[in-house]
Amino acid sequence: MNETPPRADIGVFGGSGFYSLTAEAETVEMRTEWGPPSAPVAIAAFGTARVAFLPRHGAGHRHPPHRVNYRANVDAMRQLGVRALISPFAAGSLRPEIRPGEFVVCDQLVDRTWGRESTFHDEFHDGPVHVPFAEPYDPRLRRIMLDAAAEVGAVAHDGGTVVVVNGPRFSTRAESRWHRDSGWHVVNMTQSPEAPLAMEAGIPFVGIALVTDYDAGLDEDPGIEPVSQDAVFAVFEANLHKVRELLDAAIPRLAR
Ligand code: ADE
């Protein structure tokens, strides 16, 4: 057999909810040395660009954030040859001015996760590998996402720090206050090790927070209920069309 390996130009860590196209998607079962990715990859044509979609939590949201095989997911994208990775994610806001339903095109990340397989270099076979990570998010991709947001009229905050917690539980009020007092903006459970692995794989990466809640609540407004899983899923679902519009506007810009 001499099959041509599947190829894609752009990768998106998100599932079928994200592609609003008429285009048929080709589904590919990828294999990696790190094990299977969370799900088969769906590859669809957007104009001239081929876009690979991989839902990080798998079918039926079966992989919790601390058990996602991030190495397999990023490696699958690397094998496909993607030159840009877009990572939309649900996030809690730590500040009143960042509201549910809005986007944050993050420029920094604080990793508070532990116990995850977070590198492709568990052994230094060919000498040490320490990738620079001062800028976890690609500035050009960030600009493109911000321009795309402006085009579709979505509120997108330019810059912000995501603190990544291990989960699967949400934060206590004390943790949430600490995160905010540290100067961070949104909280999530999956940006690490997704972002550092993309850096190790040499794939430009952009993380787009879709704000679903105010985490453990806001001191300014005692009326705000602490986040619940149901609220996160409901707000994400209600705003999924915005993510789709953003991707629809961003992909032609990325392809150029
Ligand atoms: N994802 C969505 N909302 C979140 C929150 N408040 N904390 C962690 N991850 C989240």
Boltz pocket constraint, residues with backbone or C-beta under 6 A from the ligand:
constraints:
  - pocket:
      binder: B
      contacts: [[A, 90], [A, 91], [A, 92], [A, 93], [A, 165], [A, 169], [A, 170], [A, 171], [A, 187], [A, 188], [A, 189], [A, 210], [A, 212], [A, 213], [A, 214], [A, 215], [A, 216], [A, 227], [A, 232]]
      max_distance: 6.0
